[in-house]
Amino acid sequence: MLGIKRLYTFMLQSFLPLFLMTFFICLFIVLMQFLWRYIDDLVGKGLEMSVIGELFFYAALTMVPLALPLAILLASLMTFGNLGERFELTAMKASGVSLVRAMRPLIVLMVFVAAGAFFFQNNVLPIAQTKMWTLLYSMRQKSPELDIPEGVFYDQIPGFNLYVNKKDSETGMLHDLLIYNVERGTDNATIIYADSGKMSMTDDKGHLFLQLWKGEQFENLREQGGIASRNVPYRRESFDNKEVMITFDANFNRMDESGMRNQYVGKNIKELQATIDSINLRVDSVGSIYAKSLKQNSYMGVPYDEYVRKPDGSGVFERSKPVKLDRPVDIDSVFKGSNPAFAKSVINQGLSKARRALTDYEYKADMMHDDKYTIRRHAIELMKKFTLSAACLVFFFIGAPLGAIIRKGGLGTPLVISVILFIFYYIIDNAGYKMARDGKVAIWEGLWLSTFVLLPLGIFFTYKAVNDSAVFNADAYANFFRKLFGKGETRKLEVKEVVMDEVDRNVAIEGIEKLSENCRRFMDRYPGRQSYMQYWRDGYDRRELHSVRAELEHLVDYMSNDRHRIIILKLMELPVLKNLWFYHPGSYPWLSWLFIVVFPLGIPLYLWGIRQQRKLKEELERIITTGRELITLLRVNTEDIN
């Protein structure tokens, strides 16, 4: 028991530092992404560092759902990769500790992390998102910091355009100023030219104060001249010293958080559910009203309901009886005998009525669409409270066994694998989110899509790691595809310097003749090309082919002890028979019948299989030909061969 407790402590000590490190690294990376995305709203506004720091703090909190799964994946990969690279996992297994038992303390830790992620999503994240978006929108509304460039017009002051030819950075003097005041419109613009001037802000940062020297002011008096006047009067003023006050609010005004608090990003589960229920109730009531109005509309002058008076004097609305026509109405007959103006008037009235009805229905549909969109956004935010916890668990069960399989620690290989898996997860998650937001799939389908895709991957890696399967062994995959599709192999034999078992030529000739006879019998059994049904149901006899292959290898192994190089060279001409699945697909009946039923899908595989069978016959024919040549060489006197 003491050893197990030490093992659990060791696993936690190995995982926790890496987890904290990777979490803050991932959080920093996604925070930099946030900065580059909204940098235009921050630069040039003259914001205080405390305000920017506050924005980054709340932004970091909102980025936790994005950084936490990636940190868990990377930390678990690195932890178990390090343990595998240092053979510590091998030592645990040799001591009778399975991989699942070694993962047990971290599994418990991940359960607590998932629970904490849920409470974070529900209680902390709505407040952080409310404050972050409120700050960001407040920064967008703030006027940019006043920095008038040289030689170009500056239009960041509302209602004014300023041009400065030259600035003195030491004294703050501005030379050759041109000011356009267009607050009352371009037709009533006021233009001020000054030889020099100075600019400053008032103490309350609500106004811009300009001290101008030696200039002129031109003011258009169109309002006094009247609209119809062709000669517009103006006023000209020369001055030596002039003071101008311009309204320019340079303060940072924080918006009220109540507006953002009412949005879906600022609500917890209880508030989200209450909003969804209230909007659903409104949608249902409005929809029933619309449906009732549609049913009660009269068509072709026949009302849906009619008022029926009962014998006791009361009356009720009952559905109108259907109107039966003796014969179909001929629409063209309505216009017969009437003048074209009457027909045109009737058609225009019908079109106007149809357009009014279409506009009314489109307006009602837009109103319903907005409410349904609001419901979807609230439902998505509600579902996100749970998906983060599930993602944490799924990524741990992917990273931990995968690290035990690859057995590579450090930041190299685990980082590459983590980034690839997380990009895959992010693409699927974003696609599911957009489909759910647009109403193309159900909310739970879109939000849980990434989890449904990655969960089988976690189960697969965990199963492979527990059973010590070679998932990333290139030779295993190469052998699989070589067995499936085949690859040309050549024999490599050499004359042995020391031979323990001398070759009996009569035995060798007898073996070659028997092998040739079996090859000929196999080829005679399958003289032509198999049909589609024969190929998928039967194929070639697997046992017989295996027997020929074993007989060939036994003969080559026996005759490789021959002391003559020409015999060895001739043996190298014998092909290596392969045991391909395409020779005998009927060994899996369920798969064969599947391809028979799905006829178009099986045609390409059938053509490839027929090609492989033809190559097999060519190899068997080469065995027979080479066997005859070997018999001839074996019957020649050994002295003549040399």
N, C-alpha and C positions, 0 to 999 in steps of 0.2 A: 504493500500500500504506500509505503514511503517513497519507493521508486517511482510509482505512478504519479504521485504528487509532484515529485521533482521533474518528471517528464512534462507534466502540464505546465509547471512554472517555466520550464525551459522553452516550451512552445510559445507561451505568452510573451516571454522576454525576447524571443526572436521575432515575433510578429509585430508587437505594438510599436517599437521605434520605427520600423519600416513603414507601418501604416500611417503614423503621424507625419513622417517625412513626405511620403508620397501624396498624402492628403493636402498638405500645404503647398507642395509643388504644383499639383493639379489645380488647386484653387487659385494660385498665382497665374497659371497659364490662362484659365478661363476668365480671370479678372482682366488680364491684358487684352483678351478678345473683346471684352466689354468696353475697355478704354478706347481701343481703336474704332469701335463701332460708333461711339458717341463723343469722339474727341472734338468734332466740329462744334458741338454744343457747349464745350468747356473752354476752348482756347479763345483768348482775346476778350474775355468778359470781365477781367479784373476781379475774379472771385478770391475770397480769402482761403487760406490753406485749411482752416477748420471746416469750412463748408465742403471743400473737395474731399477732405478726409472723412467727413460724415457720409458723403455720397459713396465713397469707396467701401466704407464699413458695411453699409446696408446692401450695396451691390455684392459684396463678398458673401453675405448671408443668403442672398437670393441665388448665388451660384453654387451653393452647397449641394443641391440635388443633382447637379451636373458633375461635380468633382468627386463626390463620395463613391459612386459605383466604380469609376475609373481608378480611384485610389485603392479600393478593396481588391480589384482585379490585379493591379500592379504589385501591391504589397504581398498578396498571397502567392503570386507567381515567383517573386523574388525570394520569399521565405522558403518555400518548398524547393525552389531551384537551388538555393544555397545548401539546404540540407541534403539534397540529392548529389550535388557536386562534391560535397565533403564526405560522402558515403555515410552520413548520419542516419538517413532513412534506411539504408541497408543494415546498419547496426541495430536499429529498432526492430526491423523485421526478423533479423537473426535472433533477437531476444524474445520473440513471440509477440511483439506489439504490432498490430496491423495498422495500415494507413488510416483507416476510419477512427481507430482508437487514438492515434496521434493527433488527428484533426478535432477530436472531441472538445477540448477547451476552446479552440477557435470557433467551432460551430456555436457553442454557447455564447461566446463573445459576439458573434455575428447576429444571433437572435436579439441580444440586447441592443446592438447597433441598429438593427432593423426597427425595433420598437422605439428607440430614440429618434430615428428618422421619421417615423410616423407622427410622433408628438411634435417634432420640429416642424414638419409640414403643416400641421394643424394649428399650432399655437404661435410659433415664432415667425414662420415665413409670411403669413398674411400681414403682420405688422411691418416686417422688413420691406416687403414689396410696396406697401402703401407709402412708407416714408421715402423709399428710393424713387418711385415714380413721381411723387410730389416734388421732391428736390429737383429731379431731372426736368420736369415741366417748368418749374420756377426758374431754373437756369436758362432754359430756352427763351423765356419771356424777358430775361434781363437784357438791357441794352449793352452792346459791346463796349469795351474800354476805348476811350477816346484816344486815337492815335492817327492823326491826319498825315498822310504821306505827302511827299513832294511831287509836283508835276502832274498829278492826276486828281480828278474830282472825287470827293469823299461824300457818300450819300447815306451814312449810317445815322445821321441826325434826322429824325422825322420832320419832313417839311422843308428841309434845307439841303443845298448842295454847296460844298466848300472847295475852293481851289487855292492851294498855296504853292507859289513858285519856288520858294527857298525857305529853309528853317535854320535858325541858329541854335544848335543844341546846348551851348553854354549859357546864353542869356534867355532862351525861350522866345526870342523875337521871331515873328512871322513876316515875310516880305512878299509884296505883290499878292494881296488877298483878293479873291473874287467870291462873293457870297450871293447865292440865289435863294430868295425866300419864296417858296411856292406853296405856302400853307393855304392860301385862298385860291389856288389853281394857277395854271400856267398863264391864263389870260390876264390875271391880276398880279403878276410876279413883281417882286421888289428886288433890285439888283444893287449891290454895294461893292464898290471898288475902293481899296485902301492901299496906300503905299507901304504901310507896315502896321503891325498890331500885335497884341498879346492876348492869350486865351487862358482862362482859369475857371475852376469850378467853385460854386458857392459852398459855404460851410455845410449846408444840409444836403449837398450833392443832388439837388433838384433842378438847378439851373446852370447854364453855361454863360459865363460873362466874358465879353469881348471888348477890349480897349483898342480903338482904331485911330490912326493918325493919317492926315492928309489924303483925302479921298473924295469920292462923289457917290451920291445915291440917286438911283432912277426908280420911279414908281409909276406903274401903269394905272391910269384912272378910268378904266373901261366902265366901271360901275357908275361913276358920275357922268360919264359921257353917254350912257344909254346903249341899249342893244343894237338899235338901228343905225347908230352913228358910224359913218365910214372913217372919219378922222378921229382916232382915239387919242384923247389928251393924256399927258403924262406930266410928272413933276420931277424936277432935277434939283439936287441939293449938294452944295459943296461944303466940306467941313475940314477943319484942322484937327479936331479932337471929337470923337464920337464913341458913345458907350452903347452896346447892344446886349440885351438879355434874352437868351434863348432857353426855352423849357427843354430840359434834358435830364431825365431821371436816371442817375447812375447807381442808385441803391439796389441792393438785392432784396426783393420782396418775396417772402416765402408764401406759397399758396396755402389755402386751407386744405387740411387732409380729409375733411368730411366727404368731399366729392369722390376722391379715390377710394375712401373706405367703403363706399357703397358699391364699388365695382367688384367683380368676381375675384380679383387678385387679393383683395383685402378681407376676405371672409373665411371663417372656419367651416367645419363640416356642418354644424348645426345651422349656421346662417345660410350656407349654400343650399342645404336641403329645404329650409323655409322659403327661400327665394324661388327655387324650382317648383315647389308645391303651389305657391301663390300664382306664379306665371302660368303653370299648367291649368290651374282653376280658371284663370282668365281666358286662356286659349280655348278651353273646353266650352265655357259659357258663350264666348264670342262665336266660336264655330257652330254651336247649336243655333244661335240666332241667325247666322248666315245661312245655315242649312234650312231653317224654317222659312226664311224669306224666299229662298230659291224654290222651295216646294209650294209656297203660296202665290208665287207669281203666276199671272194668267198668260197662257199661250194660245195664240190664234183666237183671242177673245173669250176663252173658256177658263173660268177661275178654278183654282185647285179646291177651295172650300166654298160651300154655299150655306147661307143661313136658313135653317129649317125651324119653323115654329111648331111646337108641340100642342096637343089639345088643351093642356092646362094653361096655355098662354105663354109659357116660357119658350125660349129659343136656344138652339145650339148650332155650332158649325160642324157640318159633316162634309166628308169628301164628295166632290161632284161626281156624278155618274159619267162614265166614259161616253164620248160622242161617237156614234157610228155613222160613217158616210156610206151612202148608197153606191157611190162610185168615186174613184180617185178624182181629185181636183186638178183640172188642167190649168196650170199657171198662165200659159200663153193666152188662154181664152179671156183672161181678165183684161188684157190690153187690146183685144180685138174691138174694133169699132171706136176706139178712143184716139184722140189726137196725140202726137208725140210729146207735146208739153205735159199732158196729164200723166203719161207713162213715166216720163223723166221725173216728175214731181213725186210720184209714188215710190220710185226706186230710191230717190234721194232721201225721202223720209225714212225708208227702211234702213238705208245705210247709216243715217244719223242715229237712229234708235239702236242699231247694233253697235256702233262706235261708243255711244254713251254707256251701254251695258258692259262693253269690253273694258272701258276705262274704270268703271265702278268695280268690276271684278278684279282688275289688276291692282287697284288701290287696296282692296280688302286682302288680296293675296300678299302684297308687300307688308301690310300690317301684321299678318299672321307669320310671315317669313322672319321679320325682325324679332318677334317674340320667341319663335322656335330657335333662332340663332342664339338668343340670349340664354335660353334653356340649355342648349348644347355647350356653350362656353362655361356655364356654371357646373354642368355635369362633368365636363372634362376636368375642371379644377377640383371637383370632388373626387374623381377617380385618381387623380395624381397623388392624393394623400396616401394611397395604398401602393401604387406602382413603384415608388422609390424603395420601400421596404423590400418588396419582392425582388427588385433589381439587385439590391445589395446581396441577398442570399444567393441568387443565381450566379452572379459574378464571382462570389467566393467559391462555389462548387465548380466553376469553370477554371479559375486561376489556381486553386490549391492542387487538384489532381494533375492539371497540365504542367505545373512546375515540377511535380514529382516525376512526370514522364520525361520531360526534356532535360531535367537535371542541369540547368544552366542558371547560375546566380548572377548577381550584379545588375547593372542597368541596361546592358546591351540587348541580349535576346529577349528578356522579359518585357522591356520597353517596346520593342518592335511588335511583339505579339499582342501586347495590351493595346497599343494604338490601333492595330488592324481590327481587333475584335471590337474595340469601342467605336470605331468609325462604322463598322458593320451594324452595331447596335443603334448608333445614333441615326443612321440613315433609315433603318426600319422603324424606329420609334417616331422620327419626324414624319415619315410617310403615313404611319397609322394615325398620328395626331391630326394631320391635315385632312385625311379622309373623314375622320370623326368630326372635325370642326365643320367641314362642308356638308355633312349629313349623308355622305356616300355609304358609310357603314355605321353600324351601331357604336355607341360610345365605348362600351366595354371591349368590343372587338378591336377598335383602333388603338386604344390606350394599352391593352394587354398584348398587342401583336408582337412586340419585341420580346416580351417574356415568353410567349408561346414558342417563338422561334429559337431562343437561346436555351430554354429549359432542357430540351432533348440533348443539346450539345453538352450541357453540364452533366446530365445523367450518363452520357456516353463516355466522357473523359473520366468521371468518377469510377465507372465500371472498369475501364481499361487500366486505370492506375491501381485499383484494388487487386486486379488479377495479373498485374505486371505484364500487360500486353505491350508489344512493340508498335505503338501508334505511328511514330516518326522514323521507323526503320526503313530506309530506302530500298534495301535488298528485299524485304518482304513484299513491298509493292511491286518491285521489278519482277520478282518471281511470279506474283499473281498475274500481272499483265503478260508475262512471257508464257504462262500456262494458258491464258485465255486466247491471246492472239498469235502466239508463236514467234520465234525469232530464229533465224538461221544460225546454226552452230556447226563448227568444224571440229573434227577430232585432232587432238594433238598427242602423238605417240612418238617415242624415242626408242632406239635400240638399247636394250638393257645390257650393262656390262657384266652383271652377275645374274644368271638364270638359275632359279631353284627347281623349276618344273619344266623339263624339256618338252617341246611340242612334238606330239606323235602325228606325223603327216597323214596317216590313214584316218585317225580320229578327226583331224581338222577337215579333211575332205568330206568325211561323212557328215560332220556338223554343217558344213557349207551347203551340201546337197539337201539336207533336211530343212535348213533355213530357207533355201530357194524354193523348195516345194511348198512350204507354208505360205510364203509370200505369193506364189502363183495361185494357191488355193484361195487366199484372201481376195486377190484381184478377180478371180473367176466368180467369186460369190457376189461381187458388186461390179458387173460388167459395164453398166451405163450410168448416166447421171440420175440421181434419185429425184422423184417428184417432190413437190412442196409438202404434201402430206407424209410421204415416206421419210423425208428428211427430219421433220419435226417429231414424228412418232418413233422412228427406229434409229436412223443414222447408221453409223458403222458399229459393228459388234465391239464393245469396249473390252471384253475379256480376251477375245481373239487377238485384238491389236496389242493388248498388254503382253500377251504370250509371245507374239512375234518380236516385240521390243525387248523383252527379257532375254529371249533366245539370241538375238543379235548382240546384245551387250555381253552376254556370257561367252559367245564365240570370240568377240573382239578381245575380251580380257584374257582368254586362253591363248589366242594366237599372238598376242603382244609379247609373249615370251620367246618368239622366234628370233634366231640370231642373225638373220639376213635382213639387211636394210631395205631391199626391194619389196619384201613381204610387208614390212612395217609401213612403207610408203603407200602400198596398195590398200592396206587396212584403213589408212587415213582418208581414203576416198569413199568409204562407206558413210552414208548419211546418219545423222542422229535423229531417230524417230521421236517425235513429240507426242504427248498425250493431250491434245487440245480439246477443249469443250466443244468446239465447232465440229469435231469429228462425230460426236455422239450426243447431240442435244437432248435426245430422248431419255437420258439418265435422270432428268428432272421432269416427271410427267406433268405436273401442274404448270411448269413454265412452258412446256411444249404446247399444251392445249391453250394456254394464254396467247401464244403467238399464232396459233392456228385460228383462234377466234378473231383476234385483232389482225386481220389479214394484211392490211397495208404496212403495218409496223414491222411485220416479220419478213417482208420481201428483201430489204437490204441485208439483213443477217443471213437469210437463206442464200443469197447470191455470194456473200463472202464465205459461207460455209461450204458451198459447192466448189469454190475456188481452192479452199484449203484441202478438201478431199481429193481434188485433182492433183494437187502438189504431193499429197501422200502417196498416190498411185505412182507418180513419177519417182519418188524416193524408193518405193518397193521395187520398181523396175530397175533402178540403179543398183539396188542390192543384188538382184539376180545377175545383172551383167558383170558387176565387180566380182561376184562369187565365182562365175565361170573363169574369169581371168586369174583369180587366186588359185583355183584348182589346177589350171594349166601351169602356173608357176610352181606349185607344190609338187607336181609330177615330174618336173624337170630335175635332173640330177643336181645336187647341191654344188658339186664342183663346177658344173657349167654355169651356174648362177654367179658364182664368184669370178 
